[in-house]
Amino acid sequence: MVQIRPASALGPVLGLFFGLPGILGCAGANLVSDIMHEDATACMLAGYFVIQVMYNGLPRWVWYAVNRKSAHPYPRFESAGKTALYMALALVDSLCVNAAVFAFVGAPPEAGPTFVVRALNNVWMLLYVGLPLLYVLERSSLAQRPPYWIHVPYRNIVKANLSQRVVITFTIASTLLLLGLSLIVILFVAGSEDFSSIVYAMYVAVATLAVPVFLPMFAFLHFTENRFTRPIEVLAADQNTFIKRIETDAEQGRHDTSIAVDEQGTKPRYEVAELFDSTNKMRRDLVGFIERLYNVTAERQRAAAELDIATQIQMGAVPHDFSSFTERFALDIAGFMRPAREVGGDFYDVFEVGERGVAFVVGDVSGKGVPAALFMMRAQSLLRQYLLETDDLGTAFTLANRQLCERNDAMLFVTAFACVVDTETGEVRYANAGHNPPVLKQNGKLSYLKCRPGLVLGAMDVVKYREGRFACSPSDGLLLYTDGVSEAANAAEELYGEERLLETLVRIDASGGEGAPVGSDAQAADVPTAANAAAVSSAQTAVNSLVKSVDAFAGEAPQADDITMLAFRWNLPVQRLTLPAQDEQLDNLFAFLEPACEGAGRTPRMMAQLMLVCEEVFVNICHYGFPDGQPRLPVDIELAVDERAGCLHLVFSDQGIAYDPLSHEPKKVDPTDETRKGGLGILLMHKYMDDLRYTRADGRNILRMTKRFV
């Protein structure tokens, strides 16, 4: 009859959390206890079991019936209302079970205190044991089992809100207070022989003091929930979904997303109200920023698309396929361009000039980006126009410069180098407007072309440019480049430099460029890959190797300037012969020339004329090139046949004393003039050869001759 039973809290709490398994499990355990300790009939035991099932299940059914439409239907003490509902259910459940027991077993009037103690035990245990137990179960890995009409998914809550912390704190504090009170009551009535009266007195005292303990708790919960907890939770929940709602509305094309926080019936006050106001302002600013960012992003995307088209247009404005020049003019050509930005100011161009000329142009506009690209297109078109219209490159540069100076409010200028190669004679005409001197390969050696730099185009419209010339033999070539190559910098801000550029080209030329890999992936569309390395021309291989060298030097440093290269080589097969400077070697010279004089378009008369001229040249070198006391050094002869152009190219090179045979004006030989000394060989050269050119380089006399046979 003494009702101090903490286990009374287990049935309803486990029923709330686990559902039917918790209800029946606890009722079954209580039935086992009754069988072991109660002297009751089977009918009585069955009645007790039914009453226990009702006691365990009533809170669950009422709880979920009340919260069936709630967004948070699970038994959690996250608000004052849910805490009050749980306490009310504890009281109602206790009264209902007492009424059921009374109706089932009956009781005399003197048993009233026993029913009161039983009811109070159930209420207090559901509060002081049930509340902490539910709090612990919420934070376990176990999942609640709601009724079938609850469709909100359950998730464990690890972090308690303010209401839950207050409830648990008050529960523990009141438990300790009431335990102390119970001990005091027991000490005061310890003299009584009836222990049930002690328990009754203790429960009455606890019930009397429960109201002043829990009423302040509910008042504090209600105040904090209305003024702080609930508004902050509403604000946090609304903040968590704000961006997602904006994104969803934007995807659906809607622009009416509510910016202000939905207070959901709360009434924030004091600092919390200020927090709501500042949050609303932040949201308005954020939405405005997102709109501006969206507009900027859209504009950037549009600009990026336009820049992509501009890149394609610019890359399409420079030639990439040089096969026609290789087939028609025996020129080995390679081009490479990589802008530092989407578009750049560098350009190169290759086009035909007349029936046998090919023009090569490289330019570098000041600045970068779109303005430089637009000026670059203008400069390229003007240079092409005037190079095609005029025979003198200096005049072409002068006319293009005047046009570029007009309406040049941006004060842009362009450095440019252009040359025209006569693919029959090898003569190269060039003009330079402030550009880097190209690298010349001539007579097997590499050096920078000595040329006057001139003033940049677009700076002053009164400048006049001059044309320069030099002779190019088969297998000779030229590398044009912009300062993006020589001024490429590494992470230490060191420049690649013109000296390193020349040294790299010397190494590439010495190794023959075998297996030289391509540069970076950025130019993979323009540079052949290693898969077809066998088909890569020597000019293209040299350019590839140079690009790789520049990239390796720069390393991770960003590309600061556009990189452009244009290379060509007169790709005729050359035969070489070295003879001692002795007259006895004429037979060997004739044997070397005879195969070249055989073929379509070549006649015995042409062969006789060629042999006569070569004999005169060789004999003159042997007789007059090495005065007495000077060692007689060998003479080098190079021979190349251009079947397409119907030309035969000859180069005589010796290390004798400097002598320019073309400096003497050829005169007709008078047989009666006994005072004449020489001149016949020079006359024969001018008469029988179609083109003659002499240079003195590196201590050598170099005489180039061209003979047409068609």
Secondary structure, DSSP 8 states (H G I E B T S, - for coil): -----GGGGHHHHHHHHH-HHHHHHHHHHHHHHHHHH----HHHHHHHHHHHHHHHHHHHHHHHHHTTT-SS-S---SSHHHHHHHHHHHHHHHHHHHHHHHHHH---GGGHHHHHHHHHHHHHHIIIIIHHHHHHHHTSS------TT--S------S--HHHHHHHHHHHHHHHHHHHHHHHHHHHTTT-S-HHHHHHHHHHHHHHHHHHHHHHHHHHHHHHIIIIIHHHHHHHHHHHHHHHHHHHHHHTT------S---TT----HHHHHHHHHHHHHHHHHHHHHHHHHHHHHHHHHHHHHHHHHHHHHHHHS----HHHHHHH-EEEEEEEE-SSSS-SEEEEEEEETTTEEEEEEEEESS-HHHHHHHHHHHHHHHHHHHHH-S-HHHHHHHHHHHHHTT-TT---EEEEEEEEETTT-EEEEEEEB----EEEETTEEEE--------BTS-TT-----EEEE--TT-EEEEE-HHHHT-B-TT--B--HHHHHHHHHHHHHHTTTT-----GGGTTTS--GGGGGG--HHHHHHHHHHHHHHHHHTTS---S-EEEEEEEE---EEEEEE-S-GGGHHHHHHHHGGGG-STT--HHHHHHHHHHHHHHHHHHHHHSS-TTS----EEEEEEEETTTTEEEEEEEE-SS---GGGS------TT-TT--S-HHHHHHHHH-SEEEEEEETTEEEEEEEEE--
